[in-house]
Amino acid sequence: MSTKLPPIQAVSSPVLLALHGLPLLRLGFRPFYIGAALVAALAVPLWVAIFLGAITWLPTPPPLLWHAHEMLFGFAIAVIVGFLMTAGKAWTGLPTPRGPALGALVLLWLAARVAALVAPYPVFAVLDLALLPAVGVIFLRLLLRSRNMRNVPLAVILLLLSAVNLVFHLSASGVIGLAPMQSLYAGLALIMMIECVMAGRVVPAFTASATPGLKLEPVVWLERATLAATAVGLALWVSGWQSGVTMAALALASTLNLYRQLRWRPLVTRDRPILWILHLAYLWLPIGLALLALAQIGLVAASAGVHALAVGTTGGLIIGMMTRTARGHTGRPLTVGPAEVAAYVLVMGAAVLRVLVPMLSPSLYVTALVAAAAAWSVAFVIYLWRYTPWLMSTRLDGKDG
């Protein structure tokens, strides 16, 4: 009686077989979380040093564009890809890339990060544009094969992000006349939509499961209205149309997101850091939308809203989910210790320093910028110190993954 081997085992190469079983390459979250944390820890202090003139060497794109692009398409996208290549296996029951296939995706992502610093622009652009379409197609095929239509919009957003990244590179290289920063705003808006969708699923579910007797049933009209208002408000903002309509749409989106979150009972999580970080991070979403609304009439700088969303919402949700999912998928309890709490506080502190301090005291801008960069970087250094050994080792419970 013959035994049918998985396709990778049909390859006789010992190297491929070794890579297939390597703990680091068993699920997408493992290498991509490490890579994302490295970018977060190194790129922000580097950007601040360049901005302040302490370093005269420049990356391949103009420094401001490099900073904004790498935070979105280097840092945030790495976490999103790692998360979806892990969750996709649970959602569909089908295998996601592992071993050599996963390693190739990670090396492609890493090559683009290095090329952004040292390579000619066309090399950077080609490498950077290759990852997202590949991941989008892989993820979409998984969903369609398993008839998991609920998550198809996430795959569509990945493909839209691929298109936005293409527009960025065409504009940054002068091929088209669009302002490059506008395409990066579009990238941030799409990432916000991913976070809005996923937070609406996991934050109330995690909160209810950890709180005996608490039931948090979604209100269908509120969920739909919140997602629609957020999408419309962000789309009008990305378009650059400064008007009362844009301001009203952003204000409505802010209000609905805040009301949505209050229904999740955030205060019941105050003694559970692994939960309150998600609630605090999500709170920056209505704050960021409100700041973008106020920017329409010149009361605040648009960068305040941008960094509320990028540092507060995205950074907070990422550090929260990177700790929770890494613990769960390495067979560890879903509780955190002083190291993780310190990382949470540092990321939230970085958001306050970057967004609120310059608004309240513009003279402290440089001091707040340096302090925010330091807090952010140390938070992800803590993550690397604590989690890298776990991400490179087999699960505690002996299961694959």
N, C-alpha and C positions, 0 to 999 in steps of 0.2 A: 504494500500500500504506500503510495507516494504522498509526500507532504508538500503542499504548495507554499512557496516562500514569498514574502513580500518582494516587490520589484527590486528594491535596493540590494536585497540579499542574493538576487540572481547575478549581480555583478561580482566578479571574482576578486576585485581589487581589495586587498586588506586595508588600504587607506580609507576607502569609501565605507567599508564595514565599521572601521574604528570611529569615523566621523559620525556615522549613523547612530552609534550608541553613546557618543560623548555627551555627558550631562548638559554641558553648556549649549548644545545644539539640539536638544530634545523638544523644546517648545520655544516659540518666538519671543516670549517675554524675557527669557534668560539673557541672550546677548544684546537685545535691543534696549532693555532697561539699563544694563551696564553702560552701553554706548551713550544713551541719552543723559545719564547722570554725569558722565565724563564731559560731554559737551556743555552741560549746564554749569559744571564746576569751573571749567576753564575758559569758555568763550565770553562770559559776562565780564569777569575781571580784565580780560584782554581788551574787550571793547572799551571799557572805562579808561584803561591806560592809554589806548589810542586816542580817545576823545579828549583826554586831558593833556595830550602831547608828551606823555611820559615814554611812549614808544613811537618812534617815527616810521617804523616798518608798516606797510599797509597790506591788507589782504587783496585778493584779486578783484572783487567788486569794490566800489566805493565803501568806506567803512560803515556808514549808517545803513546802507542797503545790506551789507554783509551781516551786520548785527541783527537786523530785523528778519532777514531771510533765514539765518541759521537758527534763530530761536523758534521759528515756525517749522521750516522744512528740514532742519537738522535735529533739534531737540524734541519738539512736540510730535512731529510725525514719527519719530523713532518709537515713542511711547505708544502712539496710536497703532502703528503697525505691529509692535510686539503684543499689545493687548488683543487686537483683532485676530492675529495669527494664533493666539491662545484660546480666546473665547470662541472663535469660529469652530474649533474642534468640539467644544462642549455643545454649541448651538446646533451643529449639523450631524454630529456623530461620525464625521469623515476626517481622515488625517490631514493635517496642515503641514507645510514644509518643515522638514527636520534634516539633520545631518548635513550632507553636502549642499542640498538645495537651500536650506536655511543659511548655511555659511556663506553661500554665494550672494544672497540678499544682503546679509550684514556687511560683507566686504564691499559690495556696491555702494551701500550707504556710507561706509567709512571712507571709501575712495573719494566720494564727492566732498566730504568734510575736509579732507586733506587738500584736495584740488582747489577748494575755495581759498586756501591760504597760500598755495605755492605755484599753481599751474596757470597756464594761459586761460583766458576766459572761456574760449570754446570748449576746452577740455573739461573745465568745471561744469559748464552748462550741459554737455552731453551726459556726463556721469550723473549729475543731479537729476536730470529728467528721466532717467531709466527706471528708478525704483518704484515710484508710485503707480505708474500704469501696470507694471508687472504684478504688484501686490493687489491692486484693484481688480484685475482680471482673475487672479487666483481666488480672491475672496468671493467675487461674484459667481464664479463657477461652483464653488462650494455651496453657496446659498441656493443656486438654481438646481443643482443636482439633488439637494436634500429638500427642495420645495420650501425652503425657509424664506418666504416672501417678506416676512416682517422686517428682516434686516437688510433687504435689498437697498433701501435708501442710504444706508451707511456705505455700501459699495459704490453707489452713484456719487456720493460726496467725495469719496477717494478719487474717483475719476475726474470729478470737477476740480479737485485740488491739483491733479495732474495738469489740467488745462490752464489753471491759474498760474502754476509754476512755469509753464511754457510761455505764457504772456509776460511774466516777469522777466525771463531771460531774453526774450525778444525785445522788450522795452529797455532793459538795462544795457543791452549791447547796441542799442540805437537802430534796430531793424524796424521797429514801429514807434510811433510818436507818443504813445501813452506814458504817463508818469509811472516809473517802476513801483513807487510806494503805493500807488492805488491798487495794483495787483496784490501787493502784500496785505493791504487792508482786506481785500477779498479773501485771501487765504486765512486771515485771522477770523473773519466772519464765518467761513465754512467750518473752521475748527470749533468756534463757539456753538454752531449748530450740532456738531457731533457731541459736544459736552452737554448741551442742553437736553438732547435726546437720551444719552446714556445716564446722566445724573437723574433724570426723571424716572428711570427704571431702577437704578441701584441704590440711590440714597434713601428713598422711603422704604425700599425692601430691606436694606441692611438695618435701618433704624427700627422697623417693626420686628424683625427677627431677633433683635437684641433686647427688646423691651417687652416683657411678659404682659399680655393682655392688650397691647397696642395694635390697632388695625388701621392701616393707611390705604384705603381704596382710592385709586385714581378717579378723578372727576373728568369724564371724557371731554366735555366742552371746554374745561379749563386747560387741559393738556393741549388740545388742538388750537385753542385761541392763543395760548402762550407761545407755542412753536411758530404759529403763523405770524403773530405780531413781532416776534424776535427776528424772523426771517425777513419780513418786510422792512422793519426798522433798520436792520443792518444793511440790507440791499440799498436802501435810499442813502444811507451814510456812505457806503462804498462808492456809489455813483457820483458823489461829490456835490449833490444837489442840496445846497444849504437853504432851507426854507422852514416855514412854520409846519408844513406837512411832515417833513423829516423829524423835526423836533417832537411833534405830537406822537408820531409812530414810535420813536425811541422811548418817550416817556410812558406810553402805553405798555410797551414791552417790558420796561423796568418794573412797572406796577404789577403786571401779571406775574412776572418771575418772582417778585417778592411775596405776593399772595400765595403763589404755588408753594414756595419754600416754607412759609409759615404753617401750611397745612401738614408739612412733614414733621412738625413738632421738634424743632432743633434743640430746644432746651433740655429735652430728656436725655440728650447725648453728652451733657456737660462733664460726666465722670468717665466717659469712654473716648479717649483721644483718637482712636482709629475711626470713630464716627464724627466727632465734632470737627475734625479737619475738613471733612467733605462738606459739612454744613457751612463752615466759615468760608471755604473756598467758593461755594456757590453763591454766598451773599455778595461777593464781589461782582457777580454778573449783573444784578439790578443796579449796583453802585456804578459800574462801568457804563451801562446803558444810560443811566441818568446823567452822568458826566458828559457823555457824547451828546445828549439832548441839550444840556446847558451850553456846550461848545457851539451849538448852532446859532446862539445869540451872543457869543463872545464872552460869556461869563467865566469860562475856564478854557484852558488850552485843550485841544483835542487829544494831545499826548497823555493827558491825565486819564481820560477814558480808555485809551488804547492800553496803557500800562495796568489799569485796574483789571481789564480783561486778560491781558497777557501774563502779568505777574500774579495777581490775586486769584483769578478764576483758574486759568490754565496751570500755573505753577502749583497752586494749592491742591487742585484735583489730581494733578499728576503725582505729587509726593504722597498724597493719601492713597491713591490707587496702586502706585508702585510698591508701597509697603504692604497693603492688604493682599493684593493678588500674588505678590511674591511669597508671602507667608502661606497663603492657601495652597498655592501650587507647588510648594516645596514640603508640604505636609506638616507645617508648623501651626500653632494655635493663633487665632485671630485676635491677639492682644499685643500691645506694644509696650516698650519700656522707655526709660529716660532718653535714650539716644534718639528714638523716633519722635518723641514729644519735642525734643530740642529742635529737630529738623522741621517739624510742623511750625513751631513758634518762629523759627528763623525765616521761613518762607512767608508767613503772614506778616512778620516784621518788615521784610523786604518790600512787600506791597505797600505797607503804611509809609515807609520811608521814601519809596519812589513816587507814590501818588499823592498822599495827603500832606506830607511835610513841605514839599515845594509850593503847594497851593496856599498853605497857611503862612509860610515864611519863605518867600522867594530868595532871600539873601542866603538861606541855608541850602540852596539847590546842590551845589557841588558836594558839600559835606553829606547831604542826604543820599546823593547818587553813589558816592563811595561806600557809605555804610550799607546801603541796600545791596550793592554788588557783593560786598563781603558777606553779609548775612545769607544771601542766596547761594553763594559759592560754598560756604561752610555747610549749609544744609545738605547739599548734594555730596559733599565729601563725606559727611556722616553716613549718608545712604550707602555710598560705595564701600566704606569701611565695614559697615554692618552687614550688608547684603551680598557683596561680591562672593565671599566664600560659599554662601548658601546657593547662589545662582550657578556656581560652577561645580556643585556637588549633587549627588543623587538625592532624591526625596527621602525624608526621614522614615516614611512609612514603606519604603521599598517599591512603591508603584512607579510606573514609567511616566515620564512627563517632567 
